[in-house]
Amino acid sequence: MSTERADQPGLEGVVLPLPLRAGDTTPERPWPVRHLAPKISDYIAKMPPVWVEGQVLNFKKWNTLYFLTLRDTDLDMSLSVTAPAAAIGKIAQQVSDGSHIVVHARPRFHAKKGDLTFAADDVRLVGLGELLARIEHLKGVLGAEGLFDERRKKPLPFLPGVIGLVVAQQGDAEHDVVSNARGRWAAAQFEIRRVTVQGPRAVPEVSAAIAELDADPRVDVIVVARGGGSFEDLLPFSNESLVRVAAACRTPLVSAIGHHLDSPLLDLVADLRASTPTDAAKRIVPDVTEERARLVQARQRSRTAILGRLDREQNALEHWRSRPVLATPTTLVDQLEHRLHAHRDVARRSLDSALRHAHAEVIGLAAQVRALSPAATLDRGYAVVQRADGHVVRDPADVAAGDRLRVRVAAGELAADVVS
């Protein structure tokens, strides 16, 4: 049982037992370092060996041992590894800083220094083919989700107000994009985020920069630019988390990694892939010289089209004006007037003829009426006698003495009284 010497007043020289478990320690009864370090060493020693993959840094050889740092390619994390020459074997000449390896190692804790290292007994080089196979597998998974679908591509604005630019902290990519873009359009404005574009810090920094620019309402297009590099240097741009951040970006995204042999997955998910940062500058802003030339050309074409249309319409107008009906607009009216006068004359003659025939017929009928009328008899000296009620007296018995009679003669009428 471990013991400790009490330092509290009144307990000098008294040896107390140490807590058996870490959960039993207190500020008054802590474990000393000499007690904790062996426990950690014993605990770690019970761990089985593990296969670990990473990128090589600080690769060195000392006598028969190789020392290296194995770092994660996506996050800023690393492990210290020692390996005997027999573990590395024939691949020692192929391993260098930046190489990808798989190590079979057992963890070791150095109690005196408090360091954790891994002792490797087998080291294998991860070849380019295997890395490509992993990227192809991830490409298939993301493609099945539709992240590379052309229907998801967003069109770039014709003239962006503010251009978001994600570039390396040092390098020519920023100069290539900015200078070429402003050479084409002098008023181009940039919101630049300088980040690490390779190594373990590349994925989180590039992802954060894309998300930050995407959240800025002033930014109309985002360009992720890098001036090429080796296949291993470009691995962060095929990282799944970075690709998903780019896929979720609502602002049009342009990938200008500048690698011709192999396309990182960022190229596939981006709305536009540019071959180089210079090519990206030409894609995101129009050339003011070309646009001015197009404007002049369009204006000339419009003028030519309008003048041609006016000429055609003028010729058509003159053609129609030259026709008789328009040259002498009264021709049609004159013809109708002549026809109207002719019909009027015919109607007048027809009416006169009808009136003459009717007049003659009336004269004949008048003669017949006069011949049959009692007035003709009266003209010969006869008279018509009527009673006061208008009845014609035909018999003396029809009247009585004292009746008033009306005697009609040719020249008039007389009143008479019956006396007998």
PANU-615223 format. One record per residue (C-alpha): x, y, z. Coordinates in nm, 2 decimals. Layout:
% PANU-615223
+--------+--------+--------+
!     xx !     yy !     zz !
+--------+--------+--------+
!      X !      Y !      Z !
...
+--------+--------+--------+
% end
This chain:
% PANU-615223
+--------+--------+--------+
!     xx !     yy !     zz !
+--------+--------+--------+
!   0.00 !   0.00 !   0.00 !
!   0.14 !   0.34 !  -0.09 !
!   0.18 !   0.59 !   0.18 !
!   0.24 !   0.96 !   0.21 !
!   0.37 !   1.18 !   0.49 !
!   0.12 !   1.43 !   0.63 !
!   0.23 !   1.80 !   0.63 !
!  -0.07 !   1.93 !   0.83 !
!   0.01 !   2.11 !   1.16 !
!   0.01 !   1.86 !   1.44 !
!   0.05 !   1.56 !   1.21 !
!   0.42 !   1.60 !   1.12 !
!   0.59 !   1.27 !   1.06 !
!   0.26 !   1.08 !   1.03 !
!   0.25 !   0.85 !   0.72 !
!  -0.09 !   0.83 !   0.56 !
!  -0.19 !   0.58 !   0.29 !
!  -0.24 !   0.72 !  -0.06 !
!  -0.59 !   0.69 !  -0.23 !
!  -0.62 !   0.36 !  -0.41 !
!  -0.82 !   0.50 !  -0.71 !
!  -0.80 !   0.83 !  -0.90 !
!  -1.16 !   0.91 !  -0.80 !
!  -1.06 !   0.90 !  -0.44 !
!  -0.80 !   1.18 !  -0.47 !
!  -0.88 !   1.51 !  -0.31 !
!  -0.70 !   1.85 !  -0.29 !
!  -0.59 !   1.74 !   0.06 !
!  -0.49 !   1.39 !  -0.05 !
!  -0.35 !   1.41 !  -0.41 !
!  -0.13 !   1.16 !  -0.60 !
!   0.23 !   1.27 !  -0.64 !
!   0.37 !   1.26 !  -1.00 !
!   0.59 !   0.97 !  -0.92 !
!   0.28 !   0.78 !  -0.83 !
!   0.06 !   0.88 !  -1.13 !
!   0.33 !   0.84 !  -1.40 !
!   0.38 !   0.46 !  -1.35 !
!   0.01 !   0.41 !  -1.35 !
!  -0.03 !   0.58 !  -1.68 !
!   0.26 !   0.39 !  -1.82 !
!   0.11 !   0.06 !  -1.70 !
!  -0.23 !   0.15 !  -1.84 !
!  -0.09 !   0.24 !  -2.18 !
!   0.13 !  -0.07 !  -2.19 !
!  -0.19 !  -0.28 !  -2.18 !
!  -0.31 !  -0.12 !  -2.50 !
!  -0.27 !  -0.34 !  -2.81 !
!  -0.07 !  -0.23 !  -3.11 !
!  -0.27 !  -0.03 !  -3.37 !
!  -0.24 !   0.05 !  -3.74 !
!  -0.21 !   0.43 !  -3.78 !
!  -0.21 !   0.63 !  -4.11 !
!  -0.07 !   0.98 !  -4.15 !
!   0.17 !   1.21 !  -4.32 !
!   0.54 !   1.21 !  -4.24 !
!   0.71 !   1.51 !  -4.09 !
!   1.06 !   1.56 !  -3.95 !
!   1.19 !   1.23 !  -4.08 !
!   1.53 !   1.16 !  -3.93 !
!   1.76 !   0.87 !  -3.87 !
!   1.98 !   0.81 !  -3.56 !
!   2.20 !   0.51 !  -3.57 !
!   1.96 !   0.22 !  -3.63 !
!   1.64 !   0.41 !  -3.54 !
!   1.42 !   0.63 !  -3.74 !
!   1.24 !   0.92 !  -3.58 !
!   0.94 !   1.09 !  -3.74 !
!   0.62 !   1.28 !  -3.67 !
!   0.30 !   1.13 !  -3.80 !
!   0.04 !   1.40 !  -3.86 !
!  -0.32 !   1.39 !  -3.96 !
!  -0.39 !   1.54 !  -4.30 !
!  -0.72 !   1.70 !  -4.21 !
!  -0.67 !   1.82 !  -3.85 !
!  -0.38 !   1.97 !  -3.66 !
!  -0.29 !   1.66 !  -3.47 !
!   0.03 !   1.46 !  -3.47 !
!   0.21 !   1.16 !  -3.30 !
!   0.58 !   1.09 !  -3.24 !
!   0.69 !   0.76 !  -3.38 !
!   1.02 !   0.56 !  -3.36 !
!   1.09 !   0.27 !  -3.58 !
!   1.39 !   0.05 !  -3.61 !
!   1.56 !   0.01 !  -3.95 !
!   1.42 !  -0.34 !  -3.98 !
!   1.06 !  -0.21 !  -3.96 !
!   1.11 !   0.04 !  -4.24 !
!   1.32 !  -0.19 !  -4.45 !
!   1.34 !  -0.12 !  -4.82 !
!   1.10 !   0.17 !  -4.83 !
!   1.34 !   0.39 !  -4.62 !
!   1.47 !   0.55 !  -4.94 !
!   1.11 !   0.63 !  -5.05 !
!   1.00 !   0.79 !  -4.73 !
!   1.04 !   1.16 !  -4.69 !
!   0.86 !   1.46 !  -4.54 !
!   0.51 !   1.47 !  -4.70 !
!   0.49 !   1.09 !  -4.76 !
!   0.18 !   0.90 !  -4.65 !
!   0.25 !   0.59 !  -4.45 !
!   0.07 !   0.33 !  -4.24 !
!   0.25 !   0.23 !  -3.92 !
!   0.19 !  -0.07 !  -3.70 !
!   0.29 !   0.06 !  -3.36 !
!   0.25 !   0.01 !  -2.98 !
!   0.20 !   0.32 !  -2.76 !
!   0.47 !   0.39 !  -2.50 !
!   0.46 !   0.64 !  -2.21 !
!   0.79 !   0.77 !  -2.08 !
!   0.72 !   0.83 !  -1.72 !
!   1.02 !   1.06 !  -1.66 !
!   0.94 !   1.30 !  -1.93 !
!   0.56 !   1.25 !  -1.95 !
!   0.58 !   1.19 !  -2.33 !
!   0.37 !   0.95 !  -2.53 !
!   0.54 !   0.79 !  -2.83 !
!   0.47 !   0.50 !  -3.06 !
!   0.72 !   0.22 !  -3.12 !
!   0.66 !   0.09 !  -3.47 !
!   0.74 !  -0.26 !  -3.58 !
!   0.61 !  -0.23 !  -3.94 !
!   0.60 !   0.07 !  -4.17 !
!   0.43 !   0.06 !  -4.51 !
!   0.41 !   0.33 !  -4.77 !
!   0.07 !   0.44 !  -4.89 !
!   0.10 !   0.46 !  -5.26 !
!  -0.05 !   0.71 !  -5.50 !
!  -0.28 !   0.44 !  -5.63 !
!  -0.43 !   0.37 !  -5.29 !
!  -0.49 !   0.74 !  -5.23 !
!  -0.66 !   0.77 !  -5.57 !
!  -0.87 !   0.47 !  -5.49 !
!  -0.99 !   0.64 !  -5.16 !
!  -1.07 !   0.96 !  -5.34 !
!  -1.26 !   0.76 !  -5.61 !
!  -1.46 !   0.59 !  -5.34 !
!  -1.55 !   0.92 !  -5.18 !
!  -1.63 !   1.06 !  -5.52 !
!  -1.88 !   0.78 !  -5.58 !
!  -2.04 !   0.83 !  -5.24 !
!  -2.08 !   1.21 !  -5.28 !
!  -2.19 !   1.16 !  -5.65 !
!  -2.46 !   0.92 !  -5.53 !
!  -2.59 !   1.19 !  -5.30 !
!  -2.61 !   1.43 !  -5.60 !
!  -2.35 !   1.68 !  -5.48 !
!  -2.19 !   1.68 !  -5.83 !
!  -2.52 !   1.71 !  -6.02 !
!  -2.52 !   1.98 !  -6.29 !
!  -2.86 !   2.09 !  -6.19 !
!  -2.72 !   2.21 !  -5.86 !
!  -2.48 !   2.44 !  -6.04 !
!  -2.55 !   2.81 !  -5.99 !
!  -2.48 !   3.06 !  -6.27 !
!  -2.22 !   3.32 !  -6.20 !
!  -2.33 !   3.69 !  -6.19 !
!  -2.24 !   3.89 !  -6.50 !
!  -2.08 !   4.16 !  -6.30 !
!  -2.03 !   4.08 !  -5.92 !
!  -2.03 !   4.36 !  -5.68 !
!  -1.79 !   4.20 !  -5.43 !
!  -1.57 !   3.90 !  -5.51 !
!  -1.48 !   3.67 !  -5.22 !
!  -1.13 !   3.53 !  -5.25 !
!  -0.98 !   3.24 !  -5.05 !
!  -0.61 !   3.21 !  -5.11 !
!  -0.28 !   3.12 !  -4.94 !
!  -0.12 !   3.35 !  -4.70 !
!   0.18 !   3.37 !  -4.94 !
!   0.19 !   3.29 !  -5.31 !
!   0.10 !   3.43 !  -5.65 !
!  -0.26 !   3.31 !  -5.66 !
!  -0.39 !   3.63 !  -5.50 !
!  -0.19 !   3.85 !  -5.73 !
!  -0.30 !   3.65 !  -6.04 !
!  -0.67 !   3.68 !  -5.95 !
!  -0.68 !   4.04 !  -5.83 !
!  -0.45 !   4.19 !  -6.10 !
!  -0.61 !   4.01 !  -6.39 !
!  -0.97 !   4.08 !  -6.27 !
!  -0.90 !   4.45 !  -6.22 !
!  -0.72 !   4.46 !  -6.56 !
!  -1.04 !   4.34 !  -6.71 !
!  -1.27 !   4.55 !  -6.49 !
!  -1.10 !   4.82 !  -6.29 !
!  -1.39 !   4.86 !  -6.04 !
!  -1.37 !   4.50 !  -5.92 !
!  -1.38 !   4.48 !  -5.54 !
!  -1.25 !   4.19 !  -5.34 !
!  -1.31 !   4.05 !  -4.99 !
!  -0.99 !   3.84 !  -4.93 !
!  -0.94 !   3.56 !  -4.68 !
!  -0.58 !   3.44 !  -4.65 !
!  -0.56 !   3.08 !  -4.51 !
!  -0.34 !   2.78 !  -4.51 !
!  -0.40 !   2.58 !  -4.83 !
!  -0.20 !   2.26 !  -4.74 !
!  -0.14 !   2.06 !  -4.43 !
!  -0.36 !   1.98 !  -4.14 !
!  -0.48 !   2.33 !  -4.10 !
!  -0.60 !   2.37 !  -4.46 !
!  -0.94 !   2.20 !  -4.43 !
!  -1.07 !   2.39 !  -4.12 !
!  -0.93 !   2.72 !  -4.24 !
!  -1.06 !   2.70 !  -4.60 !
!  -1.40 !   2.57 !  -4.48 !
!  -1.43 !   2.85 !  -4.23 !
!  -1.33 !   3.11 !  -4.49 !
!  -1.59 !   2.98 !  -4.74 !
!  -1.86 !   2.98 !  -4.48 !
!  -1.77 !   3.33 !  -4.37 !
!  -1.78 !   3.47 !  -4.72 !
!  -2.10 !   3.28 !  -4.80 !
!  -2.27 !   3.45 !  -4.50 !
!  -2.16 !   3.80 !  -4.62 !
!  -2.46 !   3.94 !  -4.82 !
!  -2.22 !   4.17 !  -5.02 !
!  -2.03 !   3.88 !  -5.17 !
!  -2.17 !   3.77 !  -5.51 !
!  -1.92 !   3.50 !  -5.60 !
!  -1.65 !   3.31 !  -5.41 !
!  -1.31 !   3.20 !  -5.56 !
!  -1.10 !   2.94 !  -5.40 !
!  -0.75 !   2.97 !  -5.56 !
!  -0.42 !   2.79 !  -5.53 !
!  -0.14 !   2.78 !  -5.77 !
!  -0.12 !   2.41 !  -5.83 !
!   0.10 !   2.17 !  -5.63 !
!   0.17 !   1.80 !  -5.59 !
!  -0.10 !   1.55 !  -5.55 !
!  -0.03 !   1.52 !  -5.17 !
!  -0.05 !   1.89 !  -5.13 !
!  -0.39 !   1.90 !  -5.29 !
!  -0.54 !   1.63 !  -5.07 !
!  -0.72 !   1.88 !  -4.85 !
!  -0.93 !   1.99 !  -5.15 !
!  -1.07 !   1.64 !  -5.17 !
!  -1.15 !   1.62 !  -4.81 !
!  -1.52 !   1.52 !  -4.74 !
!  -1.59 !   1.79 !  -4.49 !
!  -1.45 !   2.07 !  -4.71 !
!  -1.64 !   1.93 !  -5.01 !
!  -1.97 !   1.93 !  -4.81 !
!  -1.91 !   2.29 !  -4.70 !
!  -1.86 !   2.39 !  -5.06 !
!  -2.18 !   2.20 !  -5.16 !
!  -2.38 !   2.38 !  -4.89 !
!  -2.25 !   2.72 !  -5.01 !
!  -2.54 !   2.94 !  -5.14 !
!  -2.31 !   3.18 !  -5.32 !
!  -2.17 !   3.07 !  -5.66 !
!  -1.83 !   2.91 !  -5.60 !
!  -1.54 !   2.89 !  -5.84 !
!  -1.26 !   2.64 !  -5.79 !
!  -0.92 !   2.75 !  -5.92 !
!  -0.69 !   2.50 !  -5.77 !
!  -0.48 !   2.49 !  -6.08 !
!  -0.41 !   2.12 !  -6.11 !
!  -0.44 !   1.98 !  -6.46 !
!  -0.36 !   1.61 !  -6.41 !
!  -0.61 !   1.53 !  -6.14 !
!  -0.92 !   1.71 !  -6.04 !
!  -0.97 !   1.75 !  -5.66 !
!  -1.33 !   1.68 !  -5.55 !
!  -1.37 !   2.06 !  -5.49 !
!  -1.36 !   2.11 !  -5.87 !
!  -1.66 !   1.87 !  -5.91 !
!  -1.88 !   2.03 !  -5.65 !
!  -1.79 !   2.39 !  -5.74 !
!  -2.03 !   2.58 !  -5.97 !
!  -1.74 !   2.65 !  -6.20 !
!  -1.40 !   2.50 !  -6.24 !
!  -1.12 !   2.73 !  -6.36 !
!  -0.79 !   2.58 !  -6.48 !
!  -0.58 !   2.84 !  -6.31 !
!  -0.63 !   3.15 !  -6.09 !
!  -0.57 !   3.36 !  -6.40 !
!  -0.85 !   3.17 !  -6.57 !
!  -1.08 !   3.23 !  -6.27 !
!  -1.02 !   3.60 !  -6.30 !
!  -1.13 !   3.59 !  -6.66 !
!  -1.44 !   3.39 !  -6.58 !
!  -1.57 !   3.60 !  -6.29 !
!  -1.56 !   3.95 !  -6.44 !
!  -1.62 !   4.07 !  -6.80 !
!  -1.35 !   4.24 !  -7.01 !
!  -1.45 !   4.61 !  -7.03 !
!  -1.27 !   4.64 !  -7.37 !
!  -1.47 !   4.34 !  -7.51 !
!  -1.79 !   4.46 !  -7.36 !
!  -1.74 !   4.81 !  -7.51 !
!  -1.67 !   4.65 !  -7.85 !
!  -1.98 !   4.44 !  -7.82 !
!  -2.18 !   4.75 !  -7.73 !
!  -2.05 !   4.94 !  -8.03 !
!  -2.12 !   4.64 !  -8.25 !
!  -2.47 !   4.59 !  -8.11 !
!  -2.54 !   4.96 !  -8.16 !
!  -2.43 !   4.94 !  -8.52 !
!  -2.64 !   4.63 !  -8.58 !
!  -2.94 !   4.80 !  -8.42 !
!  -2.89 !   5.11 !  -8.64 !
!  -2.85 !   4.90 !  -8.95 !
!  -3.16 !   4.70 !  -8.87 !
!  -3.37 !   5.01 !  -8.80 !
!  -3.26 !   5.18 !  -9.11 !
!  -3.32 !   4.87 !  -9.32 !
!  -3.67 !   4.84 !  -9.17 !
!  -3.74 !   5.20 !  -9.24 !
!  -3.63 !   5.16 !  -9.60 !
!  -3.85 !   4.86 !  -9.65 !
!  -4.15 !   5.03 !  -9.50 !
!  -4.09 !   5.34 !  -9.71 !
!  -4.07 !   5.13 ! -10.03 !
!  -4.39 !   4.95 !  -9.93 !
!  -4.56 !   5.28 !  -9.86 !
!  -4.45 !   5.43 ! -10.20 !
!  -4.57 !   5.11 ! -10.37 !
!  -4.91 !   5.13 ! -10.22 !
!  -4.93 !   5.50 ! -10.28 !
!  -4.86 !   5.45 ! -10.65 !
!  -5.17 !   5.23 ! -10.69 !
!  -5.46 !   5.40 ! -10.87 !
!  -5.69 !   5.37 ! -10.57 !
!  -5.44 !   5.57 ! -10.36 !
!  -5.30 !   5.79 ! -10.64 !
!  -5.66 !   5.91 ! -10.72 !
!  -5.86 !   5.83 ! -10.41 !
!  -6.18 !   5.98 ! -10.57 !
!  -6.18 !   5.72 ! -10.85 !
!  -6.40 !   5.48 ! -10.67 !
!  -6.63 !   5.75 ! -10.54 !
!  -6.66 !   5.90 ! -10.89 !
!  -6.77 !   5.56 ! -11.03 !
!  -7.03 !   5.52 ! -10.76 !
!  -7.14 !   5.88 ! -10.82 !
!  -7.20 !   5.81 ! -11.19 !
!  -7.39 !   5.50 ! -11.10 !
!  -7.60 !   5.69 ! -10.85 !
!  -7.68 !   5.96 ! -11.11 !
!  -7.78 !   5.70 ! -11.36 !
!  -8.01 !   5.52 ! -11.11 !
!  -8.15 !   5.86 ! -11.02 !
!  -8.23 !   5.94 ! -11.38 !
!  -8.39 !   5.60 ! -11.44 !
!  -8.59 !   5.65 ! -11.12 !
!  -8.70 !   6.00 ! -11.23 !
!  -8.81 !   5.88 ! -11.57 !
!  -8.99 !   5.58 ! -11.42 !
!  -9.17 !   5.81 ! -11.18 !
!  -9.27 !   6.06 ! -11.45 !
!  -9.40 !   5.78 ! -11.67 !
!  -9.60 !   5.64 ! -11.38 !
!  -9.74 !   5.98 ! -11.29 !
!  -9.84 !   6.04 ! -11.65 !
! -10.01 !   5.71 ! -11.67 !
! -10.18 !   5.77 ! -11.34 !
! -10.29 !   6.12 ! -11.45 !
! -10.44 !   5.99 ! -11.77 !
! -10.62 !   5.72 ! -11.57 !
! -10.75 !   5.97 ! -11.32 !
! -10.89 !   6.19 ! -11.61 !
! -11.06 !   5.89 ! -11.76 !
! -11.21 !   5.79 ! -11.43 !
! -11.32 !   6.15 ! -11.37 !
! -11.50 !   6.15 ! -11.69 !
! -11.67 !   5.83 ! -11.61 !
! -11.76 !   5.97 ! -11.27 !
! -11.90 !   6.28 ! -11.42 !
! -12.09 !   6.08 ! -11.67 !
! -12.25 !   5.87 ! -11.40 !
! -12.28 !   6.16 ! -11.14 !
! -12.63 !   6.31 ! -11.07 !
! -12.47 !   6.65 ! -11.13 !
! -12.47 !   6.59 ! -11.50 !
! -12.85 !   6.54 ! -11.48 !
! -12.88 !   6.85 ! -11.28 !
! -12.69 !   7.04 ! -11.55 !
! -12.97 !   6.95 ! -11.79 !
! -13.23 !   7.13 ! -11.56 !
! -13.33 !   6.85 ! -11.33 !
! -13.35 !   6.89 ! -10.95 !
! -13.32 !   6.66 ! -10.65 !
! -13.56 !   6.71 ! -10.36 !
! -13.46 !   6.59 ! -10.02 !
! -13.64 !   6.59 !  -9.69 !
! -13.49 !   6.75 !  -9.38 !
! -13.34 !   6.41 !  -9.28 !
! -13.17 !   6.39 !  -9.62 !
! -13.38 !   6.12 !  -9.78 !
! -13.46 !   6.18 ! -10.15 !
! -13.83 !   6.24 ! -10.22 !
! -13.94 !   6.00 ! -10.48 !
! -14.31 !   6.00 ! -10.41 !
! -14.54 !   6.29 ! -10.30 !
! -14.67 !   6.06 ! -10.03 !
! -14.32 !   6.07 !  -9.88 !
! -14.39 !   6.43 !  -9.76 !
! -14.67 !   6.61 !  -9.58 !
! -14.80 !   6.97 !  -9.59 !
! -14.58 !   7.19 !  -9.39 !
! -14.26 !   6.98 !  -9.43 !
! -13.94 !   7.17 !  -9.51 !
! -13.77 !   7.04 !  -9.82 !
! -13.43 !   7.09 !  -9.97 !
! -13.41 !   7.13 ! -10.35 !
! -13.07 !   7.08 ! -10.51 !
! -13.02 !   7.22 ! -10.86 !
! -12.70 !   7.24 ! -11.07 !
! -12.60 !   7.58 ! -10.94 !
! -12.69 !   7.52 ! -10.58 !
! -12.99 !   7.44 ! -10.36 !
! -13.31 !   7.59 ! -10.25 !
! -13.54 !   7.56 !  -9.94 !
! -13.90 !   7.50 !  -9.99 !
! -14.21 !   7.42 !  -9.78 !
! -14.47 !   7.18 !  -9.88 !
! -14.81 !   7.36 !  -9.90 !
! -15.03 !   7.08 ! -10.05 !
+--------+--------+--------+
% end
